[in-house]
Amino acid sequence: MRIKYFEDTDTALLEIGTAPAVETRELSEDVTLDFDAQGHVVSITLEHANARGDLSEISFQRLGSGKTPKRDSALSVS
């Protein structure tokens, strides 16, 4: 999974899969979903991303099956 942020357009792209997108659907004015041939979401695009939240830090937390989180990390973006 990758997150790309394009400062010039204030757009965040969350790439979930590697399969090529064959269909794009607009979820709202600023959110689009890309689907592969099997109908799975492969990416999410957020326009006006910085207005929706602070992108200077991205946090990731993996949760196990009812146990203590296995990993908690934060990525600071400068």
Buried (B, 14 or more C-beta within 10 A) or exposed (E): EEBEBEEEEBBBBBBBBEBEBEEEEEEEEBBBBBBBEEEEBBBBBBBEBBEEEEBEEBEEEEEEEEEEEEEEEEEEEE
